[in-house]
Amino acid sequence: MTQPLFLIGPRGCGKTTVGM
């Protein structure tokens, strides 16, 4: 769950802690 979200996070979502 954290893997796919981390990839999409920095791409456009950025809602995850690692994404930002």
NORLIN-V385404 format. One record per backbone hydrogen bond with DSSP energy under -0.5 kcal/mol. NH is the residue of the N-H (numbers start at 1). CO is the residue of the C=O. Records with the same first field share a line. If there is no record, write none. Layout:
# NORLIN-V385404
NH->CO  CO
This chain:
# NORLIN-V385404
5->1
6->2
7->3
8->4
9->5
10->6
11->7
12->8
13->8
20->16
